[in-house]
Amino acid sequence: MEVELKLAVNGDALPALKDKVLPAIKGSISAKEKEVYNDYFDTADCVLRKHKIGFRVRTQNGRYEQTVKTQGQIRGGLHQRPEYNIELDRPVPDISKFPADIWPDGISIAELGQSVERVFTTNFTRYEFDIVLDNGRVELVYDVGCVETENDKVDINELELELKEGQASILFELAEIISAHLPIRISNTTKAARGYRLVNGQFPNIKALPKFLSLTFEDSTEQGLCKAITCALDHWQYHLSIFVNTGELKALTEIRESMSLLLQSVSLYLPVLQSDDLLRLHRQLLALTQKWKWQDELQAIGRLRSKKGAFSKRIPKDASIMNYLQGRKESLLIAYDPLARLLAKESIELQLFASKMLLEKPWREQTSGADIPVRKHANGWLSQTWQTVMQSLPNEDAMDAGKYLALEVLLKQSLTNGFLLGDLFTESRGTFRMPWLDLQQGIGELKAIAFMRSALSELDIEAPTEFSDWLDEKSAALLEVMEKSRHVAMQAETYW
C-alpha cells in the first residue's frame, strides 16, 4: 500500500528545499537526482480510467518498470492506494506479469493486454531525498517537468512525501516543516489525473457541495466527523487548485463554503468528541473565517454584476455602475490578496492539522463518545439549531431587511447541520429544506442591495433618486417573496 502526501509548489522550490527545509529536519538524509520518463497506457475507451486504475511504464537510469495503481482513497490530501511494480527488459507493457487478482471483475486480461496503448507521458527531473528519522523513514521527492500529450502539456512542480517506515503522522510533521519555509498547498491531483484531463480536454470546473453529506445509519460520531472533515478539505483543496491555476473568483466562494463547513462540523461534534486538539482547530477556524468576511462584499458585487441574477435587468445595462463595481472588486482583490492568504502558512498548517486528525483521532484519549452512533444525537442536534432559528422568527409580525440580515448566521448553522445529518433521514426529509434555502438566497440578495445603497454617494449616475427608488422596489418585492417562503418554512413538518 502506497501512502503519500502530495504538495504543490509555485516557482523553483529546490533552493529553499536544500538551504532551509532539509537543515531543519532532524534525521539522516541522503540525496540523488534522476531523469524520469513515464508512458501511461489505457484502452481507446479508457477502461482502466473508468475503474480508477493507473498503468504506466517507467524508464529511469536505463531500467524499466511497469506499475499498476488500483483504486484507493484520498482523505484530506493523504493518498493511500495499492501499488504493484514489476521490472521489465524493455519499455513495453506486459499486463500478464501482474497477479490476476488485482484486476476488477469483468476485465479480460488477455484483451486488455492487446488493446492498451500509450495515452500520455510524464517527463520530469526528480530530486530524491531519503530521510531516516528516529520514528520512521520517509522519501521526499521534488518533481519538475511536464505531463504531455500529442497536442498539449501542463507543468509538473510538486513535492511528494512517501511513507517507507513508521506511522503516517510523520508525513504531516515533515509537511509542517516544509510549510514553514515554502509556499505550498495540499494537492489531491495525481500526475495521471492531469494526463487524462489533457487527453479528454476536460479541466476542473467549479462544483457545489452535494445536497447532503453521505452517512449511513450505522456511522459513529467519530465516522461522522471524519466524513465531514474529509468532505470540507477535499472541497477546499479542489477549488484552491482551480483558483491558483485560473484565478476564477467563483472558486473563492467555494473555498469559503469549505471553511464554514469545516467550522460547523467541528462545532457540531465537539461537545461529544471533546479533545484539546479539536478545540484548538475550532479556535483556528473561527479566526480564519473572520479574516474572510471581506468576501461578503465580493459576493455582493458578483450578484449585482451578474447577467442572470436578480439584478440583471438594470445594473448590467448601466456602464457607470458596472465600472464602479469593477473598480471596487479590483480594489478588494488588491487589498486582501486572496492568493497570498490561501497560500499563507496559517491556512496551509490548519489544513494539515485537520487532515492529521483523520489519522490520529486525538479525541479517543479524552472521551468515550467516539463509538456512539450519530443517529442517537442527530435528532437532538437538528432540533436544537432549528428551534433557535424558530425563536428568532415572529409568528405574526413581518420581518424587515435588518431582521433577515441578523438571522443569517443562525440560519447558515442550521442548514449546515442539516447537510451534515440529513442523509440519516432519506425517507422523510422531503422538501423541508427548500424554503429555508430560499431564505438564505434572499438574504444574500438583501446584502447586495444593502451594499448598493451604501455606494450611492460614490456613484456618478444621471438619476440617483430614481435608482434609489428602484432599490427600494427591489427590496420590497424581495421581502414579499421571502415572507411567503418564511411562512411556508415555519409551518413545515420536521423530518427528524
C-alpha positions as a printed Julia matrix, in Angstrom:
496×3 Matrix{Float64}:
   0.0     0.0     0.0
   1.45    3.32   -1.11
   0.88    6.11    1.45
   1.91    9.59    0.4
   1.16   13.26    0.85
   1.28   15.44   -2.26
   2.17   19.13   -2.04
   2.04   21.55   -4.95
   4.52   24.44   -5.08
   4.82   27.62   -7.12
   8.16   28.52   -8.67
  11.53   26.86   -8.14
  11.46   25.19   -4.73
  14.86   23.5    -4.9
  16.99   26.27   -3.32
  14.68   26.67   -0.31
  14.4    22.9    -0.05
  18.17   22.42    0.17
  19.05   25.54    2.15
  16.16   25.75    4.62
  13.9    22.7     4.73
  16.42   19.86    4.87
  18.63   21.53    7.55
  15.5    21.9     9.71
  14.82   18.14    9.63
  16.44   16.18   12.45
  17.44   12.98   10.71
  19.86   11.3     8.35
  19.35   12.46    4.76
  20.8    11.09    1.52
  20.12   12.71   -1.86
  20.13   11.76   -5.53
  18.82   13.12   -8.8
  17.09   11.21  -11.61
  15.55   11.82  -15.0
  12.21   10.01  -15.08
  10.15    9.22  -18.16
   6.73    7.55  -17.83
   4.38    6.26  -20.5
   0.78    5.89  -19.3
  -1.35    3.27  -21.02
  -5.07    2.67  -21.39
  -7.55    1.39  -23.95
  -9.12    3.67  -26.56
 -12.27    3.92  -24.43
 -10.29    4.37  -21.17
 -11.36    1.15  -19.45
  -8.63    1.49  -16.82
  -9.53    5.07  -16.06
 -13.18    4.11  -15.59
 -12.06    1.6   -12.94
  -9.77    4.25  -11.33
  -6.66    2.28  -12.27
  -3.38    3.87  -13.3
  -0.98    1.88  -15.5
   2.45    3.15  -16.51
   5.84    2.03  -17.74
   8.72    3.99  -16.21
  12.15    4.49  -17.74
  14.73    5.53  -15.15
  18.53    5.28  -15.34
  18.34    2.7   -18.12
  15.93    0.46  -16.21
  12.29   -0.24  -16.96
   9.42   -0.89  -14.56
   5.69   -1.23  -15.06
   3.32   -0.16  -12.3
  -0.37   -0.59  -11.61
  -2.08    1.6    -9.0
  -5.6     0.44   -8.19
  -8.39    2.43   -6.6
  -7.57    3.66   -3.12
  -8.69    6.68   -1.15
  -7.71   10.31   -0.68
  -8.59   11.78    2.7
  -7.65   15.37    3.43
  -4.77   15.21    0.94
  -3.31   11.87    2.11
  -3.19    9.4    -0.77
  -3.47    5.67    0.01
  -3.5     3.31   -2.98
  -2.46   -0.31   -3.58
   0.58   -0.34   -5.87
   2.12   -3.22   -7.87
   5.56   -2.95   -9.52
   7.26   -5.36  -11.94
  10.62   -4.9   -13.7
  10.78   -5.2   -17.5
  13.54   -5.91  -20.0
  12.3    -3.19  -22.36
   9.84   -0.28  -22.19
   6.89   -2.29  -23.48
   3.94   -3.12  -21.16
   3.19   -6.74  -20.3
  -0.03   -6.93  -18.31
   0.18  -10.71  -17.99
   3.03  -10.36  -15.49
   0.75   -8.81  -12.83
  -1.21  -11.0   -10.38
  -4.59  -11.81  -11.9
  -6.49  -10.95   -8.71
  -5.6    -7.24   -8.78
  -7.96   -6.58  -11.7
 -11.66   -5.84  -11.23
 -14.22   -8.47  -12.18
 -15.23   -8.31  -15.82
 -11.84   -7.26  -17.19
 -10.27   -9.75  -19.59
  -6.51   -9.68  -19.0
  -5.78  -11.08  -22.48
  -7.97   -8.49  -24.22
  -6.59   -5.7   -22.06
  -3.02   -6.66  -22.91
  -3.77   -6.48  -26.61
  -5.71   -3.23  -26.58
  -3.76   -0.9   -24.28
  -1.96    1.96  -25.95
   0.04    4.97  -24.8
  -2.24    7.9   -23.98
   0.15   10.42  -22.43
   3.61   10.8   -20.91
   5.16   12.43  -17.87
   8.74   13.61  -18.15
  10.43   15.19  -15.14
  13.58   15.61  -13.11
  13.26   14.01   -9.7
  15.26   15.27   -6.74
  15.04   12.48   -4.21
  15.84   12.73   -0.5
  15.78    9.63    1.67
  15.07   10.76    5.23
  15.72    8.41    8.16
  14.18    9.6    11.42
  14.12    8.15   14.92
  10.5     7.06   14.39
  10.49    6.09   10.73
  11.66    6.68    7.18
  10.24    8.95    4.5
  11.12    9.55    0.87
  10.82   13.24   -0.03
  10.88   13.93   -3.75
  10.67   17.16   -5.72
   9.5    16.67   -9.32
   9.9    19.33  -12.02
   8.79   18.67  -15.59
   5.57   18.24  -17.56
   2.64   16.0   -18.4
   2.3    15.82  -22.19
   0.0    14.51  -24.9
   0.4    14.84  -28.65
  -1.35   18.21  -28.61
  -0.9    19.75  -25.18
   1.12   19.77  -21.97
   0.93   21.01  -18.39
   3.75   21.67  -15.93
   4.72   19.43  -13.03
   6.07   21.23   -9.97
   5.32   19.26   -6.82
   6.64   17.64   -3.68
   5.73   14.15   -2.54
   6.23   12.69    0.9
   6.01    8.89    0.74
   5.97    6.8     3.89
   8.53    3.97    3.86
   8.56    3.03    7.54
   6.63    4.22   10.59
   3.29    5.93   11.14
   1.65    8.17    8.53
   1.62   11.05   11.04
   5.33   11.5    10.22
   4.31   12.82    6.8
   2.35   15.66    8.38
   5.18   16.52   10.76
   7.53   16.91    7.8
   4.91   18.82    5.83
   4.66   21.35    8.68
   8.43   21.88    8.49
   8.19   22.37    4.73
   5.31   24.85    5.06
   7.42   26.99    7.41
   9.91   27.63    4.59
   7.99   27.15    1.34
   4.63   28.36   -0.02
   2.89   25.02   -0.56
  -0.63   23.69   -0.87
  -2.0    20.2    -0.34
  -2.75   18.54   -3.67
  -5.44   15.95   -4.38
  -4.49   15.6    -8.05
  -2.13   12.92   -9.31
   0.04   13.23  -12.41
  -2.12   10.57  -14.05
  -5.3    12.57  -13.38
  -3.74   15.62  -15.02
  -2.76   13.5   -18.0
  -6.29   12.21  -18.5
  -7.63   15.75  -18.31
  -5.33   16.72  -21.15
  -6.38   13.68  -23.18
 -10.07   14.4   -22.72
  -9.78   18.17  -22.92
 -11.51   18.35  -19.55
 -10.36   20.75  -16.88
 -11.71   21.19  -13.35
 -14.94   23.15  -13.1
 -16.44   24.9   -10.12
 -18.71   22.46   -8.31
 -21.08   22.9    -5.41
 -21.11   20.71   -2.34
 -23.5    17.74   -2.54
 -27.01   18.2    -1.16
 -26.15   16.07    1.89
 -23.05   14.51    3.39
 -23.09   10.77    2.77
 -23.85    8.96    6.04
 -25.12    5.52    6.97
 -27.43    4.59    9.84
 -24.54    2.71   11.49
 -21.97    5.53   11.36
 -20.45    6.5    14.7
 -19.9    10.08   15.8
 -16.23    9.63   15.0
 -17.04    8.45   11.49
 -19.49   11.3    11.04
 -16.87   13.89   11.98
 -14.19   12.25    9.83
 -16.5    12.2     6.82
 -17.34   15.87    7.37
 -13.68   16.89    7.69
 -12.79   14.9     4.58
 -15.62   16.48    2.58
 -14.65   20.02    3.63
 -10.92   19.55    2.98
 -11.46   17.9    -0.41
 -13.77   20.73   -1.48
 -11.27   23.32   -0.22
  -8.22   21.77   -1.91
 -10.06   21.12   -5.19
 -11.1    24.77   -5.53
  -7.78   26.06   -4.24
  -6.13   24.33   -7.2
  -8.63   25.93   -9.57
  -8.03   29.41   -8.14
  -4.24   29.07   -8.21
  -4.3    27.97  -11.86
  -7.1    30.17  -13.23
  -7.86   32.98  -10.78
 -11.57   32.09  -11.08
 -13.32   34.13   -8.38
 -16.19   31.64   -8.02
 -13.6    29.24   -6.6
 -13.14   31.63   -3.68
 -16.83   31.3    -2.83
 -16.5    27.52   -2.65
 -13.32   27.75   -0.58
 -15.14   29.93    1.91
 -18.01   27.41    1.93
 -15.41   24.74    2.78
 -14.07   26.79    5.69
 -17.6    27.36    7.02
 -18.44   23.67    6.65
 -15.3    22.63    8.49
 -16.02   25.09   11.3
 -19.62   23.97   11.73
 -18.6    20.3    11.58
 -16.17   20.78   14.44
 -18.75   22.87   16.35
 -21.36   20.13   15.95
 -19.23   17.22   17.15
 -17.03   18.99   19.72
 -19.47   18.52   22.65
 -19.28   14.74   22.18
 -15.74   14.26   20.85
 -14.08   16.61   23.3
 -10.33   16.96   22.86
  -7.74   19.69   23.18
  -6.75   19.32   19.52
 -10.32   19.59   18.29
 -10.83   22.69   20.45
  -7.62   24.15   19.03
  -8.86   23.51   15.48
 -12.15   25.21   16.35
 -10.34   28.34   17.57
  -8.15   28.42   14.47
 -11.17   28.11   12.18
 -13.01   30.9    13.99
 -10.03   33.19   13.49
  -9.55   32.2     9.84
 -13.19   32.57    8.82
 -13.28   36.06   10.35
 -10.41   37.04    8.08
 -12.52   36.12    5.04
 -15.55   38.28    5.88
 -14.39   40.77    3.25
 -15.63   38.24    0.72
 -19.21   39.25    1.62
 -18.61   42.41   -0.39
 -17.02   40.47   -3.25
 -20.03   38.15   -3.42
 -22.41   41.13   -3.32
 -20.57   42.65   -6.27
 -20.8    39.34   -8.12
 -24.57   39.19   -7.59
 -25.03   42.77   -8.74
 -22.93   42.34  -11.89
 -24.45   39.0   -12.91
 -26.33   38.97  -16.21
 -28.56   36.14  -14.99
 -29.36   37.11  -11.41
 -31.98   39.19   -9.62
 -30.43   42.49  -10.76
 -29.79   41.57  -14.4
 -32.5    43.82  -15.89
 -30.96   47.03  -14.58
 -27.41   47.02  -13.26
 -25.51   45.18  -16.05
 -27.01   47.64  -18.54
 -25.63   50.7   -16.73
 -21.99   51.23  -17.73
 -21.21   53.69  -14.93
 -22.46   51.31  -12.2
 -20.67   48.35  -13.78
 -17.42   50.33  -13.94
 -17.81   51.33  -10.3
 -18.43   47.73   -9.23
 -15.48   46.52  -11.28
 -13.27   49.09   -9.55
 -14.49   48.04   -6.11
 -13.85   44.4    -6.98
 -10.3    45.1    -8.14
  -9.63   47.18   -5.04
 -10.8    44.33   -2.8
  -8.57   41.82   -4.56
  -5.56   44.11   -4.26
  -6.24   44.95   -0.62
  -6.85   41.38    0.56
  -4.73   39.41   -1.96
  -6.66   36.11   -1.76
  -3.87   34.02   -3.32
  -1.4    35.1    -0.66
  -3.97   34.38    2.05
  -4.75   30.94    0.65
  -1.07   30.0     0.49
  -0.22   31.59    3.83
   1.35   29.4     6.5
  -1.72   29.83    8.73
  -4.09   28.41    6.1
  -1.89   25.51    4.99
  -0.99   24.42    8.52
  -4.67   24.45    9.51
  -5.46   22.06    6.65
  -2.53   19.83    7.59
  -3.65   19.82   11.22
  -7.22   18.87   10.27
  -6.01   16.17    7.89
  -3.69   14.76   10.54
  -6.68   14.38   12.87
  -8.22   11.92   10.41
  -5.28    9.64   11.16
  -4.61   10.23   14.83
  -8.2    10.72   16.11
  -6.99   12.55   19.25
 -10.43   12.56   20.91
 -10.07    8.86   21.68
  -7.67    9.73   24.51
 -10.08   12.15   26.19
 -13.6    10.87   25.58
 -15.58    7.65   25.29
 -18.18    9.01   22.88
 -16.43    8.16   19.62
 -18.33    4.92   19.04
 -21.82    6.27   19.78
 -23.96    6.17   16.62
 -24.55    9.6    15.09
 -28.27    8.82   14.88
 -28.5     8.92   18.69
 -27.51   12.59   18.61
 -28.92   13.65   15.23
 -32.48   14.39   16.31
 -31.38   16.5    19.26
 -28.75   18.4    17.31
 -31.14   19.21   14.46
 -33.92   20.22   16.85
 -31.66   22.48   18.88
 -30.46   24.65   16.0
 -33.85   24.65   14.27
 -35.6    25.76   17.47
 -33.04   28.55   17.88
 -33.89   29.78   14.39
 -37.63   29.49   15.05
 -37.33   31.5    18.27
 -35.74   34.31   16.24
 -38.72   34.48   13.88
 -42.02   36.22   14.71
 -45.23   34.27   14.16
 -47.37   37.19   13.01
 -45.25   40.35   12.65
 -43.47   40.99    9.36
 -39.7    40.73    9.02
 -37.76   43.65    7.56
 -34.36   43.52    5.85
 -32.45   44.21    9.06
 -34.06   41.29   10.87
 -33.32   38.93    7.99
 -29.7    40.02    7.86
 -29.42   39.4    11.61
 -30.76   35.88   11.06
 -28.06   34.92    8.55
 -25.55   33.24   10.89
 -28.16   31.16   12.76
 -29.83   30.07    9.53
 -26.49   29.09    8.0
 -25.61   26.98   11.04
 -28.99   25.22   10.97
 -28.8    24.48    7.24
 -25.22   23.2     7.58
 -26.27   20.85   10.38
 -28.99   19.61    8.05
 -26.34   19.0     5.37
 -24.2    17.07    7.85
 -27.0    14.89    9.24
 -29.82   14.87    6.68
 -28.65   11.68    4.99
 -29.84    9.75    8.04
 -33.43   10.7     7.16
 -33.67    9.92    3.45
 -37.23    8.65    3.66
 -38.73   11.66    5.41
 -36.62   14.75    4.79
 -38.75   15.63    1.75
 -38.8    19.3     0.81
 -38.31   20.69    4.32
 -35.06   22.49    3.44
 -36.28   24.18    0.26
 -37.98   27.28    1.75
 -35.14   27.72    4.23
 -32.63   27.62    1.37
 -34.77   30.19   -0.45
 -34.5    32.45    2.59
 -30.73   32.03    2.6
 -30.66   33.01   -1.07
 -32.84   36.0    -0.32
 -30.55   37.16    2.46
 -27.67   37.14    0.0
 -29.67   39.41   -2.32
 -30.6    41.7     0.57
 -26.9    42.04    1.37
 -26.23   43.01   -2.25
 -28.95   45.7    -2.07
 -27.5    46.99    1.22
 -24.07   47.21   -0.41
 -25.51   49.11   -3.36
 -27.27   51.58   -1.04
 -24.02   52.26    0.8
 -22.34   53.0    -2.54
 -24.93   55.52   -3.78
 -22.96   58.53   -2.54
 -19.94   57.4    -4.57
 -21.83   56.65   -7.78
 -21.83   59.07  -10.69
 -25.19   58.28  -12.28
 -27.68   60.52  -14.07
 -30.72   59.84  -11.86
 -29.6    58.78   -8.36
 -33.07   59.31   -6.86
 -34.66   57.1    -9.49
 -32.03   54.43   -8.87
 -32.6    54.63   -5.12
 -36.32   54.17   -5.7
 -35.55   51.13   -7.85
 -33.53   49.61   -4.98
 -36.47   50.25   -2.66
 -38.78   48.44   -5.06
 -36.38   45.51   -5.4
 -36.08   45.24   -1.63
 -39.83   45.4    -1.08
 -40.54   42.78   -3.77
 -37.81   40.52   -2.4
 -39.1    40.82    1.17
 -42.6    39.94    0.0
 -41.33   36.72   -1.58
 -39.18   35.93    1.45
 -42.08   36.39    3.8
 -44.09   33.83    1.84
 -41.15   31.4     1.97
 -40.76   32.03    5.71
 -44.39   31.19    6.48
 -44.12   28.0     4.43
 -40.87   27.1     6.2
 -42.26   27.72    9.68
 -45.29   25.51    9.02
 -43.33   22.63    7.51
 -43.14   19.41    9.48
 -39.63   18.47   10.57
 -38.12   15.33    9.08
 -36.14   14.14   12.12
